Amino acid sequence: MKNIITTRFIHWKKQWLSLLFWLCFPIVVTISITILTASVQEDAQVPVGIVIEDETPMVVDLLKKMKQASLIDVYEMDESVALHKLRKHELDSVFIIHEGYEEEIRKGNRDRLITAYQSDLSFAYTPAKELIISYIQQETGRSKAAYVVKDLGDSYQQDQQWSWDEIVDKSIEIQAEENLLHTSFAFLNSGSSTADHQQTVWDIWSLWAVASLLATFLLFDWIIKENREHLKSRFLFMRFSFKNYVVFTFFLYTLLLWLLDCLTIVMFQLFLGENTELLFVLDITFYRTMINIAALLLALCFRNVLYFYGMSFVITMVLGITSGAIIPIDNFSRNYPWIEWFNPIGTFLTNEKFSFLFVILILLFIWWYVRKENSNA
């Protein structure tokens, strides 16, 4: 074992730059993309014009919520000015809040409360419209709930009768205390993100999982380089076989990468505010074991390093897409749930400890190790 460690350190000394690059690759890529995306998102707010015809407390509250949204930049102006700026493409879209908005909300009506305008170049009209609609639905939902509560009180002849305003105010209070509604926009969440760090369209651990998979594949190119016939012959004169050498070195790489994964948790907490639970270390351990075994088995199938690199990029891209870590594919996952059984990224992001893929990889690893080989001289 000591000789194997010494041999590996000699290889690392000659290839320290490449080793350091791929070891740091997942951390650097994840932090860089997250910070860059957050910075661009701050500077890329969509200008939206708002025209208010009925300045009531409920309309003022709606306008306040819209201004707090991180994806749109709200400008309050007259209708003629707003439409003129829309025609000049200075605004992405215009929304007119009609007179009688609060009165209709109190009646539980959400139709024809707002008129929306867009131009041929409006690229964010739909998300802005859906954002406003969500606020309106929330208000109308409270209004309808208030009427239901009042009707129940009348039906059961309660002594204490609550007014519409009291019921609505109480629902807002309960929502604020219990945090009933919290939206986090991301492609896929592993359940570890909090409201403390800045929200982006990328999930931190999704990015890390994809980058870590690619880096692991490329780090295991040593198997191909040392699996050549003219190099394997030296094991005939050693006390251990080539398979034992590979296994011992595999565990050495796994230990190194696992320690780096633990450091990753600390780095993400310091630079990205990503708080994780202690049990998350167990999730990372299973994921690290899976992708390391997968990288070893894949490398054993190749004799040419370039072909191995190409296949590594292809597999990483396919697994990243089918797991939903790169683009959202909820419908695809629902239609083909069995695909997640063979996707280590999807298994990691869904916090599954033991998966069908994990069992298959372990069995393949054991089969490779115990199958017949040439005896040592």
N, C-alpha and C positions, 0 to 999 in steps of 0.2 A: 504494500500500500504506500509506503514511504517513497519507493522508487517511482511509482506512478505519479504521485504528487510532485516530486522533483521534476519528472519529465514534463508534466503539464506546465509547471512554472517556467521551464526553459522555452516552451512553445509560446507562452504568453509574453515572455520578455521580448521575443522576436516580432510578435504581432500585437504589441501593446496598444498601438493607435487604433487598429481595427476593433480590438476587443473593447476598448474604452468607448468608442463611438457607439457600438451596438448595445452596450450595457446602459449607456445614458440616453439612448434614442427614445425609449417610451416616455421617460420623464420629460425630456426636453420638448418632444413633439406635443405632448398633452398640455403642458403649461403654456407653450408658445401659442398653440391654436386657441386655447381657451381665453388667454389674455387678449390676443389679437381680435378674436371674434367679439369679445365684450367691448373692446375699444371701437371697433367698426360699428357695432350695434348702437353705441351711444351717439355716434356722429351721423348715423343714417336714419334718423327719425323721419317719418313721412309727413309732409305738411298737409294738414286737413283744415278746411274752413268750416266754422260753425256759425249758423245764423239763428239767433234766439228771438222768437216772436212773443214769448210768454215768460217773463222773468219771475218765476215763482220759486219758492224754496226747493222744490223737487227738481226743477230744471237746473238751478244753481248747483245742487248736489250731483246731478248727472254730468254737468260740465267739469266739476272738480275731479270726478272719477276719470273722465276722459283725459284730463291734463296730467293725471298721475300715471297713465299708461306709458310704458317705456318705448313702444314702437311707433307712436304717432306724436306729432307736434301740432297742437291745437291752436288755431287763430280765430278769435271771435271778431266778426265783422258784419257789415250790412250785406243784404242779399245781392244787390247789384254789384258791389265791389267783389264779393266772393265769386260770383259767376264770371265776372270779367277776368279775374285772376285764374280761374279754372280754364277759360278759353285760351289764355296765354301760357297755360301749363305751369303756372307758378304754384298751383295747388294740385294735389293728387285727386282730391274729391271734396265735395261740399255737402253738408248735412244741415237741413233746415228743421228746427224744432218748432212745430206749429203752436199757435195759441190754443189753449185748452188742454195742454199736455197733462198737467197735474190732475185736472178734472177727469180726464179719460182714464188715467192710471188708477184713480180712486174707484172708478167703476169696474176695474179689472179688464179694461179694453187696451189692447196693444196694437191695434191696426190703424194705419194711416196717422201715426203720431209724428213721424219724421219723413221728410222727403229727401232723397239722396240724388246727387248728380255726379257723373263721372265723365271723363274725356277719353279719347282714343288712346292716350298714353297713361291712363290710370292703372298702375300695376299693383297697388295695395288697396284698391277699393273694397274688395271682398273681405279681407281680414279686418279692415277698419269698420265695415258695416256689421260684421259678425260681433265685433267687440261692443259696439253700441247696442246691438240687439240683446246681447247677454245682460247688459245693465238694465235694459227695459224689462226683460223677462224676469229679472230678479225683483224689480219693483212691483210688477203686476202679480207675481207670485205671492209677495207679501200681502198685497191688497186682497187677493182671493182668499188667502189664509185667514185674514182678519175677518172677512165676512163669514167664513166657515165657523170660526170661533164664536162670533156673535150669535150665529144661528144655533149652535150647540148650547150656548148659554140660555137662549130663549126657550129651546126645546126642553131643557132640564130645569127651567125656572130657577136659575141661580140668583141668589140675593145680590151678589156683586156683579154688576154689569160693566164691561170694559168698552170704551169707545174705540173707534177705528184707529185713531192716532195713538192711543195707548197700546193697542195690540201691535201695531207696526213698530213703535219705538221699542217695545219689549223684544220683538223678534230681532231687531238690529242689535240690541244689547246682548242677546244670547249668541248671535252669530259672532260678535266681536270677542266675547269671553271664551267661547268654545272652539273658535277657529274652524267653523263649519265649512267655509269655502276658501280654499287656497289652491291657486293654479300655478303650476310650474311648467313652463314651456321647454320641452326637451324631446329629443328623438326617442330616447329610451332610458328610463331611470332604474338604477339598481336598488333604490330605496335608501341610499345613504346621503343624498343631498339634503341640504337644509336651506332655510330662507336667509341665512346669514351671508352667504357668498352670492356674488352677482350671477343672475340667471342668464344663460346663453342658450342658443339652439343646439349646442353640443352637450352631451352628457360626458362628464370627466372620465368616469371609469369605462365608458364605451370606447372613447378615444384611446385610453391606455390599453385596453384589452386587445384592440386591433394592432396598435403599434408594438405591443409586447409579443404578440404572436409572430409578427414578421421578424422582429429582432431575434427571437428564439430560433426560428428556422435558420436564419443566416449565421447565427453563432455556432450551430451544429454542423457547419461545413467541414469541421475537423475530422468527422467520421469518414467522409469521402476522401479527404486528402490522405488519411492514414489507413484506408481500406484497400490500397492498391497491392497487387500481388507481390511486387518486388520489395514492398515494405513489410507486408505481413509475414514474409519468410523469417524475419528476425525473431518472431515469437516462438519459432521452433527451438530456439536456444535459450528461452527464458523459462522461469518457473511458473508463469501464468500464461493463459491463452489470450488470444485477441479478444474474445468475448468478455473475459474477466476484465481486461484492460478497458474495454468500452464501458462496461457496467460501472466500474470504479470511477472512471472519468465522468460518466453521466451523473453519478451522485455528487461529485465534486462541483459540476456545473449547476446542478439543482440547488445545492446548498448556497452557492454564490448568488444565484439569481433570486432565491427566496429571501436572503438577507437584503438584497437590493429592493425587493418588493416591499419589505417592511419599511425600508428607508423611504420608499415612494409614498407610503401612507403619511409619513411625517412631513415630507416635502409638500404634498397636496394640502395638508392642513395648514402649513405655514404660508404658502404662496397663494393658495386658492380658497382657503377657508373651508375645506371639505372635511367635515367631522364624520368620523366613522366609528362604529361600535367595535368592541374588542373581538367579537365573533367574526368580524369581517376578515380577520387574518386567516381564519379557517377556510373561508371562501377562496381567498387568494392562494392558499396552499394547494387546494384541490385543482384550481385552474392551472397553477404553475406545474403541478405534476402531470396533468393531462397534456399540456402543450409541449412539455419537455419530452414525454414519451412519444408523442406524435412526431416531433422533430427528429428524434432518433430513428424511428421506424421509417420515416420518409427518406432520410439521408442514406439509410442502408439499401434503399431501392435504386440509388443512382451511382454511377461511376464518373460522371462528368459534372464538375462543379457548376458550370454555366447553366446546364439544364436544370440542376437543382435550384439555383437562384430564380430562374424563370418560373418554375413550378411553385416555388414558395410565394412569389408575388401573386400568382393566379389564385392559389388556394386562400391566401389571406384576403384578397379582394372578394372572392365568392363567399367565404364565411362571414366577412364583415357586412356584406349586403344582405345575405339571407338571415342574419341575426337581428337586423334592424339597427345596428350600431352606427351605420353610415347614413342610411335613409330610412324613413318610417315605412314599414311593410306590414301593418297590422292585419290587413285582409289576407295577405299572402300567408302569414303565420297561422291565421285561423283556418285557412283552407288546406294547408299542408303542415299540420302540427308535428308530423313525424320527422320533418327536416331538422327540428331543434334537437332531436335525439342524437344527431351526428354533428352538432355544431358546438364546439367548446366555448365559443364566445357567448352564444345564447344561453348555455348552461350557467356560465358565470354571471351574466347579467340578471338572470332569474333566481339567483341565489340557491341553486340546486347543489347539494353536496355530492350525492351519488347519482350518476346518470348512466344511461345505457352505453354512451360512448366511453365513459371511464372504465366500465367493466370490459368492453371490447379491447381497449388499448392495453389494459393490464394483461389480458389473456394473450394478446399478440406478442407482448413483450416477453412473457413467460415462454411462449411457444418458440420464439426466436432463440431464447437463451438455452433451452433444454434440448433443442433438436440436435441431431447427430452432427459432429464435426470431426475433422482430422485430429488425431492424437498428437500430442507434443512428442518431439524426438527425445 
